[in-house]
Amino acid sequence: MILAKNLHKFYDTLHVLKGVDLHIKKGEIVSIVGASGAGKTTLLQILGTLDAPKKEVGTVLEINGESVLDLKDVALSKFRNTHLGFIFQFHQLLPEFTALENVCIPGFIANRDKKEVETEAKRLLTYLGLAERTHHKPSELSGGEQQRVAVARALINKPAVIFADEPSGNLDTHTAENLHELFFKLRDEFGQTFVIVTHNEELANMADRKLTMVDGNIVTI
């Protein structure tokens, strides 16, 4: 599902990623842990095509069989929208839109039929226990409800891979546990691959594989 070889990333003279190699299988849930500054979020952003690695001899990044490093901006944006989903720590919901409208946005960007997208969004919100909250704006939702809306938004285009960056970092313990269980339920029911950067040891240890980053590379513990 994801094949990465020799990923390097520099910010000016700071060498953040130092030749990362990674292979993630379809339907796998992989956690990435490590100290602050180890390169976890940078790696996640590159795997999610939100940033690009330095092109070196032997650098490879393939997602779902597509060499994303070869895609131009428009094609890359389309690929990201239709194949990848994102869940962030602070939800990133648009405050002026309802839960339903927030979930629909990626579907509308993909030029899918409006009625089809809204029907799918309602189905996902119902599946996530938010049937009574579809017309509420983010300010009217709890932190856990906002995060479930963000999960529905990540799922709306049926992506092959979902990237999550500290998805439970802003939640209380009980809500975080529910979110962690939800990821595995979604994988089992929809077959998505999850790549999760987290400081939450419980979530990290639940994953099929836990990868540890130290000083810009993945190490074996």
C-alpha positions in Angstrom: 0.0 0.0 0.0 2.8 2.4 0.9 6.4 2.0 -0.2 9.0 4.6 0.7 12.7 4.4 0.2 15.5 6.8 1.0 13.4 9.7 2.2 15.4 12.7 3.1 14.1 16.1 4.2 16.0 19.3 4.9 14.8 22.6 6.3 17.6 24.9 5.4 20.6 23.1 6.9 18.6 21.0 9.3 18.5 17.4 8.2 15.1 16.2 9.5 14.6 12.9 7.7 17.8 10.9 7.1 17.0 8.2 4.5 13.8 6.7 5.8 12.7 3.3 4.4 9.2 2.1 5.0 6.7 -0.5 3.8 3.1 -0.6 5.0 0.7 -3.2 3.8 -3.0 -2.8 2.8 -5.3 -2.8 5.8 -2.5 -2.4 8.3 -2.6 0.0 11.3 0.8 1.4 11.9 1.8 3.7 14.7 4.8 6.0 14.6 6.3 7.1 18.0 9.3 9.0 19.1 10.5 12.0 21.0 9.5 15.5 19.9 11.8 16.6 17.0 12.5 13.0 15.8 10.8 13.7 12.5 7.4 11.9 13.0 5.1 14.7 11.7 7.5 15.5 8.8 7.4 11.9 7.8 3.6 11.8 8.0 3.3 14.9 5.9 5.6 13.5 3.2 3.8 10.2 3.2 0.5 12.1 2.9 1.9 14.2 0.0 1.4 17.4 2.0 5.2 18.0 1.7 7.9 16.5 -0.6 11.2 14.9 0.2 14.5 15.9 -1.3 14.9 14.0 -4.5 17.9 11.8 -4.2 19.1 8.8 -6.2 17.0 5.9 -5.1 14.2 8.0 -3.5 10.8 6.3 -3.9 7.3 7.0 -2.7 4.5 4.8 -3.9 1.0 4.8 -2.6 -1.6 2.3 -3.8 0.7 1.5 -6.7 1.1 5.2 -7.8 4.5 6.9 -7.8 3.4 10.2 -6.2 6.8 11.9 -6.7 6.1 11.9 -10.4 2.8 13.7 -10.2 2.4 17.4 -11.0 0.5 19.7 -8.6 -3.0 19.3 -10.1 -2.7 15.5 -10.4 -1.2 15.3 -6.9 -4.0 17.3 -5.4 -6.6 15.1 -7.1 -4.8 12.0 -5.9 -4.6 13.3 -2.3 -8.3 14.2 -2.4 -9.5 10.8 -3.7 -7.1 8.3 -2.2 -6.0 9.8 1.2 -7.8 10.9 4.3 -6.5 13.1 7.1 -7.3 13.4 10.8 -5.5 16.1 12.9 -5.2 16.8 16.6 -7.3 20.0 16.5 -9.9 18.7 14.0 -9.5 21.5 11.5 -13.3 21.9 11.0 -14.5 25.0 9.3 -16.5 26.9 12.0 -19.0 28.5 9.7 -20.3 25.1 8.4 -22.4 22.4 10.0 -21.1 18.9 10.7 -22.8 17.6 7.6 -21.3 20.4 5.4 -17.8 19.9 6.9 -17.9 16.2 6.0 -19.2 16.9 2.5 -16.4 19.3 1.5 -13.8 16.7 0.2 -16.6 15.0 -1.8 -17.6 18.3 -3.4 -13.9 19.1 -4.2 -13.8 15.7 -6.0 -16.8 16.9 -8.1 -19.0 14.1 -6.9 -22.8 14.3 -7.2 -24.1 16.6 -4.4 -27.0 14.3 -3.4 -24.7 11.2 -3.4 -22.1 13.0 -1.2 -24.7 14.3 1.3 -26.3 10.8 1.5 -22.9 9.2 2.2 -22.1 12.0 4.8 -25.3 11.3 6.7 -24.6 7.6 6.6 -21.1 8.1 8.1 -22.3 10.6 10.7 -25.0 8.1 11.8 -22.5 5.3 11.8 -20.3 7.4 14.1 -23.2 8.2 16.5 -23.8 11.7 15.3 -27.2 11.4 13.6 -28.7 14.0 15.9 -25.7 16.4 15.4 -25.6 16.7 11.6 -26.8 20.3 11.6 -24.8 21.6 14.5 -21.7 23.7 13.9 -18.3 22.8 15.5 -18.8 25.3 18.4 -21.9 23.4 19.4 -20.1 20.0 19.5 -17.9 18.5 22.2 -14.3 17.7 21.5 -15.0 14.1 20.9 -17.9 14.9 18.6 -15.7 17.3 16.6 -13.1 14.6 16.2 -15.7 12.1 15.0 -16.9 14.6 12.4 -13.2 14.9 11.3 -13.1 11.1 11.0 -16.3 11.1 8.8 -14.7 13.8 6.7 -11.6 11.7 6.3 -13.7 8.7 5.1 -16.1 10.5 2.7 -14.2 9.7 -0.4 -13.4 6.1 0.6 -9.7 6.7 0.8 -7.2 3.9 0.7 -5.1 5.4 3.5 -5.9 7.5 6.5 -3.1 9.6 8.1 -3.7 10.7 11.7 -1.4 13.2 13.5 -1.9 13.0 17.3 -5.7 12.3 16.7 -6.5 11.8 20.4 -4.0 14.4 21.8 -6.7 16.9 22.6 -9.2 14.5 24.0 -10.0 13.2 27.6 -9.0 9.7 28.4 -12.4 8.1 27.9 -13.1 9.9 24.6 -9.6 9.0 23.4 -10.2 5.3 24.1 -13.4 5.4 22.1 -11.6 7.0 19.2 -8.8 4.4 19.3 -11.3 1.5 19.2 -13.1 3.3 16.4 -10.0 3.1 14.2 -9.8 -0.6 14.5 -13.6 -1.0 13.8 -13.2 1.1 10.7 -10.3 -0.9 9.5 -12.2 -4.1 10.0 -15.4 -2.9 8.3 -13.9 -0.7 5.5 -10.4 -2.1 5.0 -8.6 1.2 5.2 -4.9 1.5 6.0 -4.0 3.7 9.0 -0.8 5.5 9.7 -0.9 7.2 13.1 1.6 9.5 14.7 1.0 9.5 18.4 2.5 10.1 21.9 -0.3 8.0 23.3 1.4 4.7 24.3 -1.9 2.8 24.6 -2.9 3.7 21.0 0.6 3.0 19.8 0.7 -0.4 21.3 -2.7 -1.3 19.9 -1.4 -1.0 16.4 -0.4 -3.9 14.2 3.1 -2.4 14.2 4.7 0.3 16.2 7.6 2.1 14.5 10.0 4.2 16.6 11.7 7.3 15.1 15.0 8.5 16.5 16.9 11.4 15.0 15.3 11.3 11.6 15.1 7.6 11.0 13.1 4.5 12.0 15.0 2.3 14.4 14.4 -1.2 15.7 13.7 -1.4 19.4 
